[in-house]
Every structure is written in C-alpha cells, then in structure tokens.
Amino acid sequence: MSKRYLVGLDLGTTNIKGILMTVGGKTAADHSMHVEYIKGTDGSVEYDAKEFFLMTAKLIKTLADKADGRIEGLSIVSASGNTVLRDENMRSIRPAISWLDKRFTNEAKKVLGETENYYNIIGWPFNNTFPLAHLSWLKLNEPVNYNAAGKVCMMTDYVNYQLYGKFATNPYTATTSYLQNQEKKGWHRDTLSKLKLCEDQLPKIIDSGEIIGYISKEAADLTGLKSGTPVIAGSFDHPGAARGTGVLKEGNFLLSCGTSWVGFYPYEDRNKLIKLGMLVDPFLKGETYAGMFSLPRIGTHIEAIIDKWISNTEDKYKFFNEYAARRSGGLSLNPMTDADRDLSGYSKEQISYALMRGTAILMKEKIDFYSKSGLKVENIIMAGGPTHSDIWLNLLGDILKKRIKIAGSYAGAKGAAIMAGDVPQPRLGELAA
C-alpha cells in the first residue's frame, strides 16, 4: 500500500517554511527559504509577488521530491497583512507591499473617517501597517495604479490563485486585511464603499478546511504535485500554529516567536477580547475565538541590535546565544525602544543577556496584564527560532515562572498540514517535536 502525504506551508515574514507530513501525522521532511525585500530610503518594504510565488513553488517541489507516495492535499497558513494589486488578468500593477512598510501615517483616517468605529466589526484594533492602510495610501498617492486594480488581495491569496486558477481566501487570513466583517465572514461593505472597491475585486471567503481548488497543470509542472491535487483553505499563521500544537482550549497559551512575538489565547467570549483591546481571530468555527497580543517587529529590533553590537555574520545567533548563556549582568534593555541606544560601554555578554532578559520581561508584563483580566495561562507552548536556544527557554521559564513546552520552528506548517487532510488533531504539544 503506497504512503499518503500532505503538504503544509507557512508563508512567514522572514522565511517561508514547509513540511511533508504523513496522513497519520508524522513529519517526513521539512524545508525553509528566506524572503528577500526591496527596501527604500522612504521606509518602503516591497517585494515581487511572482518571484514570491516561484520561491513557494520551489519549496513545494523540494518537499514533493521527498515523498515516496501520493500527496493528497496542500494547505497554507501565512503572516498575511500584505497588499497585492493585479489587473483584471492578474498581471502585476506594482510590487506587493509588506506589513513591515513604514510609509503610512493618517491616510486611512482621511479615507474612512474615524477608524476606531471599525474595531468591533473587523476584530483587530486599527493599525497603520496592514492592507486597509496600504490601500488608503495607494488611493491618495498612486491613483493611477489604484484605479487600474482589477483584483486586490494578499500574498497568500495570490499564491493560491497561481496554484489553482481561482480567487479565494479564508476568514482568518481576511481578518488581517481589515476589510472583513469578522462575525459575518464576509467583506465589510461600508469599508469597501469608502475605498471605492467592490466585492468582485476581492477573493471569495471560504472557511478553513474546505477545498478551494485543485492544482492546475501549470502549477503541477512547477511544484512537482500532480495536477488535480486538492488545495485546502488554511488560516492566519498564529491560529495555524495553535492547531499544529494542540493549543485549542482556554488555559492553553501559544507563544509564537518570529518577526513579531505573539501571545495567543483560545477564548470563547469575543466581546471580552474586544474589551481588552486584543487582536481577535475567528479560530475554531462555531466554537472558540482567540485573542492575540504582540510585541510588533521585536525580532527586527533584536536583530538590529545583534548586527550592530554582537555580530553581523551568518553565525550571529550562535554567538548571541553563547554570549547570553554567560548571564553577565549590569545592563537593562528594552528591545522595542533601545535599538538606537549607544551600547559601546558594555560587553557582548552583557548586551546579549540584557537583550534576552528584556524581551522576556516585556512578555511577562503582557501576560500578567491579561491574567489579571481573567485570561488564565496554565500551559505554555513556544514556537519559533528561539526554541532552539536553551538559554532563551530557561530565561523565559524563569521569568514567566512556567514550564515551557517546545513546538519548534514548523508549528504553523504543521497546522497547515492538519488542515490539508484527515490528520488526527494533536493533543497539547503532541506534534511539537
């Protein structure tokens, strides 16, 4: 009997990752690739959508070539929050805009009026780094490009289109666009009206776990998958990682560490999450929402300090971990605010340890705040690159006063593979290895 496999992808901000998983839930192979951006002196952070798709296709092929059996489905989770404009024939109008882009100020308020009124509808407090802000800026600053857009989407939607030739998304990913009515799982018409967009320009919203298309012949040639392989709707990356690690019930907490560090709480009462000002995800349909908080771009701030004061070589994180492990005191750092601080009077050991400790303290302050508001944390699962560092894990455990279970770097991709097919839902941390 031939083996049966599923492919799960996590299209992150810094890296895209993928796993080849057996239908029984065992990882057979994994692989990652680094994302390159076009950065401007004006704070712009953009990238080529077609090149991004071709890199994703190459990643899929790397995994497909390792399968000694039939691949029965593919699903994608992603960091999202980026903006892609295409014409009516899905040809490029301009480069895609990343959520890391810093050009945006008050354009959304000029287009929409008071953005605070949209929080309960959209599910996320207004943020100037996501598609609603991008589109408002484009409308005011690049009207020719904006008016030429026959299709408006995010990168995951575009990748999916290239895989099967149809235009679709899911309510979890759509939340990050700030264009969706979250509870109705449909596009918010008032927002679209003010942006002068119509629903036909946006992807159809299909729930997570549903088949949204089948691999086309053209995509089959690029990915190594068979034509007709199902593509299944995924989710935003953090709820994907929660699925991949069994963080599904109240009391369980996912700490996802990447470009941003995100805390993820499954919780039934959406209204309470809104009152607490959290990022709300639809999560498990008809059952449980999830609240999220973030230390936005903290990974970028950490890397900038490491590059300037520790090492800017390929082995910089190895050196960073080694220096931090010596636990040299005498310095306090807040990675969110101290990226430009003069640290020339301190050793690499002091800087490394203070950088780790400062990050852990910021996370503790967030968790303590939500704990006092009733969001209890009984179990912590940690995902992302820092899980490979004993000093990170020990320091976080000491400061949070909790035992931390490890989910590694591929939790999001594992969650995508679970959504791709009939994979047993893991118990807490079961697929963490």
RODO-2510 file (C-alpha; in nm, 4 decimals, decimal comma):
residues 433
     n   res          X          Y          Z
     1     m     0,0000     0,0000     0,0000
     2     s     0,1510     0,3362    -0,1059
     3     k     0,2183     0,6008     0,1537
     4     r    -0,0131     0,9032     0,1762
     5     y     0,1160     1,2534     0,2438
     6     l     0,0046     1,6124     0,2963
     7     v     0,1972     1,9367     0,2438
     8     g     0,1653     2,2281     0,4870
     9     l     0,3173     2,5689     0,4196
    10     d     0,3792     2,8650     0,6495
    11     l     0,4440     3,1791     0,4454
    12     g     0,6154     3,3914     0,7082
    13     t     0,7599     3,7415     0,7023
    14     t     1,1258     3,6413     0,7321
    15     n     1,1119     3,2839     0,5994
    16     i     0,8681     3,0572     0,4226
    17     k     0,8541     2,7065     0,5672
    18     g     0,7014     2,3806     0,4630
    19     i     0,6588     2,0254     0,5842
    20     l     0,5734     1,6949     0,4241
    21     m     0,3508     1,5082     0,6700
    22     t     0,2059     1,1596     0,6587
    23     v    -0,1708     1,1304     0,6864
    24     g    -0,1003     0,9731     1,0259
    25     g     0,0570     1,2982     1,1486
    26     k     0,4314     1,2237     1,1249
    27     t     0,6711     1,4755     0,9713
    28     a     0,8584     1,3144     0,6813
    29     a     1,0523     1,6234     0,5661
    30     d     1,0751     1,9982     0,6213
    31     h     1,2423     2,2882     0,4462
    32     s     1,2616     2,6682     0,4660
    33     m     1,3648     2,9574     0,2409
    34     h     1,4482     3,3205     0,3211
    35     v     1,2265     3,6059     0,1957
    36     e     1,4013     3,8980     0,0232
    37     y     1,2541     4,2506     0,0172
    38     i     1,3030     4,5699    -0,1810
    39     k     1,3680     4,8350     0,0848
    40     g     1,3623     5,2072     0,0108
    41     t     1,5055     5,5057     0,1946
    42     d     1,1477     5,6300     0,2445
    43     g     1,0671     5,3328     0,4697
    44     s     0,9081     5,1278     0,1935
    45     v     0,9279     4,7480     0,2145
    46     e     0,8021     4,5767    -0,1005
    47     y     0,8525     4,2558    -0,2947
    48     d     0,7696     4,0904    -0,6261
    49     a     0,4594     3,8717    -0,5990
    50     k     0,5509     3,6491    -0,8929
    51     e     0,9003     3,5868    -0,7565
    52     f     0,7483     3,5059    -0,4181
    53     f     0,5168     3,2505    -0,5799
    54     l     0,8039     3,0919    -0,7729
    55     m     1,0007     3,0596    -0,4479
    56     t     0,6969     2,8986    -0,2845
    57     a     0,6617     2,6603    -0,5778
    58     k     1,0296     2,5672    -0,5414
    59     l     0,9737     2,4966    -0,1719
    60     i     0,6762     2,2714    -0,2529
    61     k     0,8817     2,0845    -0,5122
    62     t     1,1629     2,0266    -0,2620
    63     l     0,9094     1,8579    -0,0331
    64     a     0,7264     1,6741    -0,3121
    65     d     1,0521     1,5221    -0,4364
    66     k     1,0942     1,3559    -0,0952
    67     a     0,7546     1,1856    -0,0986
    68     d     0,7627     0,8125    -0,1751
    69     g     0,3867     0,8002    -0,2128
    70     r     0,0809     1,0073    -0,3039
    71     i     0,0420     1,3690    -0,1856
    72     e    -0,3292     1,4097    -0,1139
    73     g    -0,3558     1,7798    -0,0350
    74     l    -0,1867     2,1096     0,0390
    75     s    -0,2798     2,3987     0,2666
    76     i    -0,1203     2,7319     0,3547
    77     v    -0,1039     2,9471     0,6655
    78     s     0,0639     3,2847     0,6419
    79     a     0,1733     3,6027     0,8162
    80     s    -0,0548     3,7998     0,5786
    81     g    -0,1137     4,1722     0,6236
    82     n     0,0451     4,2488     0,2863
    83     t    -0,1172     4,4018    -0,0236
    84     v    -0,1095     4,2826    -0,3840
    85     l    -0,2642     4,4746    -0,6748
    86     r    -0,3246     4,2966    -1,0068
    87     d    -0,5159     4,3968    -1,3186
    88     e    -0,8238     4,2129    -1,4485
    89     n    -0,5993     3,9428    -1,5983
    90     m    -0,3975     3,9074    -1,2739
    91     r    -0,0962     4,0817    -1,4246
    92     s     0,1240     4,2926    -1,1981
    93     i     0,0499     4,6633    -1,1488
    94     r     0,3153     4,7369    -0,8857
    95     p     0,5224     4,5444    -0,6273
    96     a     0,3446     4,3942    -0,3264
    97     i     0,3541     4,5985    -0,0048
    98     s     0,4721     4,4269     0,3153
    99     w     0,3225     4,4919     0,6587
   100     l     0,6763     4,5982     0,7534
   101     d     0,6412     4,9081     0,5307
   102     k     0,6673     5,2321     0,7338
   103     r     0,5311     5,4924     0,4904
   104     f     0,1783     5,5122     0,6235
   105     t     0,0507     5,7844     0,8566
   106     n    -0,3086     5,9104     0,8629
   107     e    -0,4249     5,8116     0,5131
   108     a    -0,6834     5,5606     0,6394
   109     k    -0,8483     5,8259     0,8568
   110     k    -0,8653     6,0604     0,5579
   111     v    -1,0425     5,7926     0,3554
   112     l    -1,2604     5,6331     0,6249
   113     g    -1,3090     5,8945     0,8937
   114     e    -1,2802     5,7622     1,2496
   115     t    -1,1197     5,4175     1,2216
   116     e    -1,1917     5,3313     1,5867
   117     n    -1,5539     5,2625     1,4948
   118     y    -1,4487     4,9588     1,2922
   119     y    -1,2812     4,7562     1,5698
   120     n    -1,5833     4,5513     1,6743
   121     i    -1,6645     4,4752     1,3109
   122     i    -1,3139     4,3942     1,1918
   123     g    -1,1870     4,2234     1,5090
   124     w    -0,8485     4,3985     1,5219
   125     p    -0,7731     4,7458     1,6639
   126     f    -0,6707     4,9796     1,3847
   127     n    -0,3062     4,9504     1,2824
   128     n    -0,1279     5,1555     1,0178
   129     t     0,0722     4,8615     0,8841
   130     f    -0,1939     4,6420     0,7187
   131     p    -0,3893     4,6423     0,3876
   132     l    -0,6537     4,8961     0,4915
   133     a    -0,3735     5,1483     0,5483
   134     h    -0,1900     5,0393     0,2324
   135     l    -0,4998     5,0770     0,0153
   136     s    -0,5848     5,4171     0,1630
   137     w    -0,2296     5,5330     0,0900
   138     l    -0,2409     5,3976    -0,2649
   139     k    -0,5771     5,5619    -0,3273
   140     l    -0,4371     5,9010    -0,2266
   141     n    -0,0790     5,8706    -0,3571
   142     e    -0,0920     5,6327    -0,6544
   143     p    -0,4400     5,6851    -0,8021
   144     v    -0,3427     5,5532    -1,1453
   145     n    -0,2200     5,2221    -1,0027
   146     y    -0,5101     5,2069    -0,7581
   147     n    -0,7750     5,2615    -1,0254
   148     a    -0,6093     5,0036    -1,2532
   149     a    -0,6515     4,7291    -0,9921
   150     g    -0,8951     4,4679    -1,1147
   151     k    -0,8019     4,2414    -0,8224
   152     v    -0,6944     4,3289    -0,4680
   153     c    -0,5613     4,0565    -0,2396
   154     m    -0,2889     3,9449    -0,0015
   155     m     0,0105     3,7299    -0,0887
   156     t    -0,1456     3,4011     0,0245
   157     d    -0,4492     3,4655    -0,1956
   158     y    -0,2191     3,5342    -0,4890
   159     v    -0,0146     3,2173    -0,4283
   160     n    -0,3347     3,0142    -0,4074
   161     y    -0,4545     3,1701    -0,7351
   162     q    -0,1304     3,0691    -0,9050
   163     l    -0,1732     2,7140    -0,7753
   164     y    -0,5289     2,6509    -0,8959
   165     g    -0,6511     2,9485    -1,1003
   166     k    -0,9288     3,0763    -0,8725
   167     f    -0,9503     3,3717    -0,6360
   168     a    -1,0270     3,2767    -0,2724
   169     t    -0,9239     3,3385     0,0868
   170     n    -1,0374     3,2346     0,4362
   171     p    -1,1885     3,4385     0,7242
   172     y    -0,8752     3,4062     0,9395
   173     t    -0,6439     3,5483     0,6752
   174     a    -0,9102     3,8006     0,5692
   175     t    -0,9165     3,9415     0,9235
   176     t    -0,5655     4,0815     0,8697
   177     s    -0,6849     4,2845     0,5695
   178     y    -0,9121     4,4983     0,7927
   179     l    -1,1744     4,4718     0,5170
   180     q    -1,3820     4,1844     0,6568
   181     n    -1,6894     4,1780     0,8798
   182     q    -1,5435     3,9140     1,1085
   183     e    -1,8600     3,7697     1,2628
   184     k    -2,0430     3,7536     0,9292
   185     k    -1,7325     3,6199     0,7498
   186     g    -1,7970     3,8494     0,4564
   187     w    -1,6428     4,1688     0,3196
   188     h    -1,7452     4,4851     0,5050
   189     r    -1,9417     4,6848     0,2507
   190     d    -1,9079     5,0233     0,4217
   191     t    -1,5277     4,9963     0,4190
   192     l    -1,5269     4,8861     0,0552
   193     s    -1,7577     5,1725    -0,0392
   194     k    -1,5246     5,4324     0,1116
   195     l    -1,2279     5,2725    -0,0635
   196     k    -1,4266     5,2640    -0,3915
   197     l    -1,3789     4,8866    -0,4128
   198     c    -1,6357     4,6191    -0,4952
   199     e    -1,6553     4,2595    -0,3738
   200     d    -1,5742     4,1280    -0,7222
   201     q    -1,2254     4,2745    -0,6848
   202     l    -1,1628     4,0674    -0,3696
   203     p    -1,1234     3,6918    -0,3151
   204     k    -1,4220     3,4790    -0,2218
   205     i    -1,4147     3,3935     0,1513
   206     i    -1,4182     3,0166     0,2117
   207     d    -1,3870     2,8567     0,5545
   208     s    -1,0711     2,6866     0,6753
   209     g    -1,0519     2,3173     0,5898
   210     e    -1,2635     2,3435     0,2729
   211     i    -1,1278     2,2606    -0,0712
   212     i    -1,0794     2,5862    -0,2600
   213     g    -0,9323     2,4444    -0,5801
   214     y    -0,7146     2,1815    -0,7466
   215     i    -0,3561     2,2093    -0,8666
   216     s    -0,3501     2,3245    -1,2283
   217     k    -0,1306     2,1653    -1,4943
   218     e     0,0946     2,4741    -1,4984
   219     a     0,1360     2,4646    -1,1201
   220     a     0,1949     2,0896    -1,1304
   221     d     0,4938     2,1441    -1,3601
   222     l     0,6424     2,3947    -1,1117
   223     t     0,5643     2,2200    -0,7826
   224     g     0,6031     1,8512    -0,8585
   225     l     0,2481     1,7895    -0,7342
   226     k     0,0050     1,6020    -0,9537
   227     s    -0,2484     1,8032    -1,1483
   228     g    -0,5785     1,7845    -0,9605
   229     t    -0,4250     1,7672    -0,6103
   230     p    -0,6656     1,9478    -0,3714
   231     v    -0,5698     2,2857    -0,2249
   232     i    -0,7433     2,3389     0,1102
   233     a    -0,8182     2,6746     0,2735
   234     g    -0,5794     2,7497     0,5598
   235     s    -0,5586     3,0344     0,8107
   236     f    -0,3536     3,3167     0,9542
   237     d    -0,0191     3,1849     1,0801
   238     h    -0,0713     3,2015     1,4578
   239     p    -0,4042     3,0137     1,4655
   240     g    -0,2379     2,7688     1,2274
   241     a     0,0451     2,7161     1,4749
   242     a    -0,2121     2,6738     1,7539
   243     r    -0,3762     2,3928     1,5569
   244     g    -0,0372     2,2381     1,4938
   245     t     0,0456     2,2209     1,8631
   246     g    -0,2941     2,1434     2,0162
   247     v    -0,3407     2,4886     2,1717
   248     l    -0,7181     2,4723     2,1345
   249     k    -0,8757     2,5366     2,4752
   250     e    -0,8908     2,8124     2,7327
   251     g    -0,5935     2,7974     2,9684
   252     n    -0,3521     2,6969     2,6928
   253     f    -0,1231     2,9685     2,5604
   254     l     0,0893     2,9779     2,2459
   255     l     0,3981     3,1992     2,2427
   256     s     0,4936     3,2373     1,8772
   257     c     0,8348     3,3974     1,8220
   258     g     0,9245     3,5373     1,4814
   259     t     0,9450     3,8843     1,3297
   260     s     0,6889     3,9723     1,5983
   261     w     0,6401     3,7818     1,9224
   262     v     0,2726     3,6936     1,9590
   263     g     0,0726     3,5586     2,2523
   264     f    -0,2308     3,3510     2,1511
   265     y    -0,5213     3,2633     2,3859
   266     p    -0,8161     3,0413     2,2796
   267     y    -1,1237     3,2000     2,4407
   268     e    -1,4981     3,1712     2,3842
   269     d    -1,6127     3,5257     2,4667
   270     r    -1,5357     3,7508     2,1687
   271     n    -1,6819     4,0577     2,3420
   272     k    -1,4380     4,0266     2,6311
   273     l    -1,1441     4,0005     2,3923
   274     i    -1,2650     4,3169     2,2180
   275     k    -1,2991     4,4978     2,5529
   276     l    -0,9391     4,4022     2,6328
   277     g    -0,8236     4,5562     2,3041
   278     m    -0,6847     4,2287     2,1674
   279     l    -0,6457     4,1067     1,8123
   280     v    -0,9386     3,8677     1,7695
   281     d    -0,9259     3,5610     1,5455
   282     p    -1,2365     3,3540     1,4498
   283     f    -1,0268     3,0404     1,5224
   284     l    -1,2402     2,7257     1,5655
   285     k    -1,5603     2,7812     1,3688
   286     g    -1,8725     2,7898     1,5800
   287     e    -1,6824     2,7093     1,8988
   288     t    -1,3932     2,9265     2,0117
   289     y    -1,2409     3,2615     1,9226
   290     a    -0,8848     3,3534     2,0109
   291     g    -0,7266     3,6689     2,1465
   292     m    -0,3794     3,7771     2,0458
   293     f    -0,1337     4,0411     2,1586
   294     s     0,2014     4,1142     2,0020
   295     l     0,5385     4,2689     2,0557
   296     p     0,5381     4,4006     1,6970
   297     r     0,8585     4,3730     1,4936
   298     i     1,0561     4,2864     1,8063
   299     g     1,2504     4,0250     1,6097
   300     t     1,3624     4,3021     1,3736
   301     h     1,4718     4,5196     1,6677
   302     i     1,6599     4,2284     1,8266
   303     e     1,8393     4,1533     1,5008
   304     a     1,9368     4,5188     1,4534
   305     i     2,0997     4,5272     1,7982
   306     i     2,2761     4,1947     1,7348
   307     d     2,4043     4,3144     1,3958
   308     k     2,5418     4,6369     1,5431
   309     w     2,6856     4,5186     1,8737
   310     i     2,7285     4,1388     1,8646
   311     s     2,7912     4,0091     1,5107
   312     n     2,6567     4,0555     1,1590
   313     t     2,7863     3,7239     1,0261
   314     e     2,5826     3,4161     0,9308
   315     d     2,6646     3,2701     1,2735
   316     k     2,5438     3,5769     1,4644
   317     y     2,2693     3,3934     1,6551
   318     k     2,5155     3,1232     1,7584
   319     f     2,7411     3,3903     1,9067
   320     f     2,4407     3,5709     2,0580
   321     n     2,3285     3,2545     2,2394
   322     e     2,6801     3,1756     2,3601
   323     y     2,7316     3,5259     2,4995
   324     a     2,3863     3,5349     2,6637
   325     a     2,4452     3,1973     2,8299
   326     r     2,7151     3,3590     3,0447
   327     r     2,4383     3,5657     3,2112
   328     s     2,6523     3,8761     3,2518
   329     g     2,4521     4,1468     3,4337
   330     g     2,4844     4,5212     3,4731
   331     l     2,2649     4,6286     3,1800
   332     s     1,8891     4,6592     3,1191
   333     l     1,7486     4,6758     2,7668
   334     n     1,4049     4,7218     2,6160
   335     p     1,4359     4,5805     2,2613
   336     m     1,1290     4,7785     2,1484
   337     t     1,2814     5,1159     2,2298
   338     d     1,6596     5,0719     2,2589
   339     a     1,7589     4,9713     1,9045
   340     d     1,9428     5,3039     1,8565
   341     r     2,0928     5,3226     2,2043
   342     d     2,4712     5,3624     2,2375
   343     l     2,5919     5,0374     2,3960
   344     s     2,9615     5,0878     2,3327
   345     g     3,0388     5,0821     2,7057
   346     y     2,9050     4,7279     2,7536
   347     s     3,0409     4,3842     2,6680
   348     k     2,8847     4,1494     2,4160
   349     e     2,7960     3,9212     2,7052
   350     q     2,6087     4,1994     2,8840
   351     i     2,4254     4,3126     2,5707
   352     s     2,3206     3,9605     2,4728
   353     y     2,1903     3,8697     2,8163
   354     a     2,0129     4,2048     2,8617
   355     l     1,8506     4,1679     2,5198
   356     m     1,7087     3,8256     2,6046
   357     r     1,6077     3,9260     2,9553
   358     g     1,4424     4,2485     2,8352
   359     t     1,2348     4,0545     2,5821
   360     a     1,1245     3,8059     2,8484
   361     i     1,0242     4,0891     3,0833
   362     l     0,8114     4,2539     2,8117
   363     m     0,6338     3,9243     2,7543
   364     k     0,5762     3,8763     3,1280
   365     e     0,4239     4,2249     3,1578
   366     k     0,1770     4,1406     2,8800
   367     i     0,0825     3,8017     3,0244
   368     d     0,0412     3,9472     3,3742
   369     f    -0,1920     4,2165     3,2420
   370     y    -0,4214     3,9685     3,0667
   371     s    -0,4053     3,7252     3,3577
   372     k    -0,5404     3,9969     3,5898
   373     s    -0,8226     4,0442     3,3364
   374     g    -0,9205     3,6772     3,3545
   375     l    -0,7262     3,5148     3,0697
   376     k    -0,5539     3,2373     3,2610
   377     v    -0,2367     3,0667     3,1418
   378     e    -0,1996     2,7072     3,2590
   379     n     0,0192     2,5661     2,9801
   380     i     0,2662     2,7464     2,7534
   381     i     0,3751     2,6155     2,4146
   382     m     0,6533     2,8114     2,2451
   383     a     0,7114     2,8106     1,8684
   384     g     0,9753     2,9748     1,6524
   385     g     1,3505     3,0074     1,6166
   386     p     1,4266     3,0852     1,9856
   387     t     1,3068     2,7332     2,0784
   388     h     1,6450     2,6096     1,9531
   389     s     1,8226     2,8072     2,2274
   390     d     1,8406     2,6601     2,5778
   391     i     1,9251     2,9974     2,7281
   392     w     1,6135     3,1592     2,5733
   393     l     1,3944     2,8780     2,7070
   394     n     1,5484     2,8759     3,0548
   395     l     1,5375     3,2534     3,0877
   396     l     1,1761     3,2767     2,9714
   397     g     1,0775     2,9915     3,2015
   398     d     1,2488     3,1611     3,4979
   399     i     1,0842     3,4992     3,4367
   400     l     0,7384     3,3676     3,3427
   401     k     0,7558     3,1145     3,6271
   402     k     0,6108     2,8494     3,3980
   403     r     0,7374     2,5295     3,2393
   404     i     0,7522     2,5881     2,8644
   405     k     0,6892     2,3135     2,6104
   406     i     0,8676     2,3408     2,2778
   407     a     0,6950     2,3450     1,9388
   408     g     0,9993     2,4141     1,7221
   409     s     1,0110     2,6247     1,4064
   410     y     0,7473     2,4486     1,1937
   411     a     0,4334     2,4711     1,4105
   412     g     0,2491     2,6850     1,1542
   413     a     0,3330     2,4495     0,8684
   414     k     0,2168     2,1549     1,0808
   415     g    -0,1115     2,3324     1,1447
   416     a    -0,1498     2,3847     0,7704
   417     a    -0,0872     2,0141     0,7052
   418     i    -0,3527     1,9257     0,9639
   419     m    -0,5994     2,1485     0,7776
   420     a    -0,4947     1,9900     0,4481
   421     g    -0,6389     1,6494     0,5277
   422     d    -0,7683     1,3917     0,7673
   423     v    -0,4871     1,4246     1,0234
   424     p    -0,5664     1,3472     1,3873
   425     q    -0,5895     1,6713     1,5882
   426     p    -0,2877     1,6776     1,8234
   427     r    -0,3096     1,6947     2,1985
   428     l    -0,1240     1,9852     2,3563
   429     g     0,2296     1,9796     2,2228
   430     e     0,1953     1,6358     2,0631
   431     l     0,3282     1,7443     1,7225
   432     a     0,5845     1,9747     1,8749
   433     a     0,8869     1,7564     1,8043
***
